Amino acid sequence: MEIGERVERLKAFRLALGLSQTQMAEILGVTQSNVSKMEAGRDVKLGVLQQLVEAKGGRLTLHAEFDDRELVLPL
């Protein structure tokens, strides 16, 4: 996946949660500028995503897909 696709997915994820960059920043304890930088192409750590998902009442899981099976990995 190219960096542009990752950026669009992160922004789409934030929007799907109904959050502005400012709201996301408040949840993560960072500045809005940092959220903007994340959406501008820097890699996002799983811990950041986990914190965001949990703050919205969800649970983050990691799935590994293979040709013959799918594994759910604990975070």
Beta strands, then each sheet from edge to edge (+ up, - down):
strand 1: 62-65
strand 2: 70-73
sheet 1: 1+ 2-
end
